[in-house]
Amino acid sequence: MATLTENLPHAGSYLISEGNGDISRETVPLASGNGVIRTGTVLAKLTATGKYVPYDNAGTDGSETAAAILWEERDTTDGDVKAVVTARHTTVNKAELVWAAGVDAAGITAGLADLAVLSIIAR
């Protein structure tokens, strides 16, 4: 019998609730060179290009301001890719969010505050 492997987490698994229709989500460009970015990763928007990358509170190029959460895993190894993100009017499960390596407790607190400005509330 074949062994099946379930890909976890599922798309949008971090979501508790979101606005009606498509008000909470957007399709955005993810910048190449970040490898596989997991579902629920907190993202930031680069100032120079408008492309999204994993949030890094130590950045100085726009990556220091959390701006969205990745809906479904994407691979940016070979180039820029389009991705659906949670961008506003949403309640999310804080324990399901994914933070880039190096983001410490203070960075998480700052990132959650950035998201709250967008009406993305972590519980």
N, C-alpha and C positions, 0 to 999 in steps of 0.2 A: 504494500500500500504506500502511496506517495505521501511524503511529509509536506504539509502546507505551513508556510511561515506568514504570520500576520504582520503587516507593516504598521508599527505603532510609533508615535501617536497618529491617530486618524486626523484627516483634514478638519480644522476648526474645533478640535477636541478641547481646547482651552476655553471655549465660549460658554458663558452662562446664559446670556440673553443679548439680543441686538435689536436695532431699530427695524421697523417694517420695511418691506421691499428691499431695495439695494442701497439704502441710505448709509449703512455702516461700512460697506466695502468699496474698494477701488482696485483697479488693475494698474500696477506700477512696474517700472523697470528695476530689476536687481542688477547691481554692478558685478561684472565678472571678477574672478580671482578670489572668491570667498568659499569655494568648494561647495559641499552640500550644506544647505541651510535648513535646519529642522523646522517642522511645524511648531508654531507658537513662539518662534524667535522674535524678540523685540528688535525692531529695525529703526534706523535713522536715515534721513535724507541728506545726501551730500550737497553742499551749497553750490559747488562749481558745476555739477553735472545734472542734478536733480534725480540721480539714481539712488536706490536704497541699498544699504549695507547693514550688517549687524551693528546694533547700538554699542558705542564705546565711550563711556563718560569721560575718558581721558583725551578724546579726540579734539581737534581744533578746526575741522573741515566740515562741520555739520553733523558728523557722526556722534557728537556729544549730546544731541537732543533726540530723545525717543520720539518717533513719529508714527509708528504703526506696528502691527503684529502680523507675522507671516501666516497665512491661512493654511498652506499646504507645502510640504517639503519641496525644495527646488535645488537643482545642481547648477552652480555658476562656474564650474571648473573650466569649461570651454568657451565661455562668452556670456554676455548679458542675456538675461531671460526675463520674460514677463511673468508677473506673479500677482495673485489676488492677496490683498491684505485687509485686515481690519483697521480702519482709519478713524472711526468716530462712533459715538452713541452706542456704546457696548459695555456690558459687564463681563469680566473675564475671571477665571480661576487663577489666582496668583501663583498657586503651586504648580500650575501647568505651563507657566511662561518659561521660555528658554533664554538664558543670558549668555552672551559671548564670554569666552575665557578671559579672565582678567577683570571682569566687572565685579567689584566687591559690594559689600552691604551698602555702603554710602552711594555707590553708583546705582544700585537697584532702587534705593529710596528716591534718588534724583530722577531715574527713568520712570518710575511709577508716577511721580509728580508731573513729569512732562506729558505722560499719557492722560492723566486726569484733566489737564487743560483741554484735551481733545474730547473729553467726555468718554474716555475709556477708563472704566473704574475697575480696579483689581480688588477682589474680595478673598 
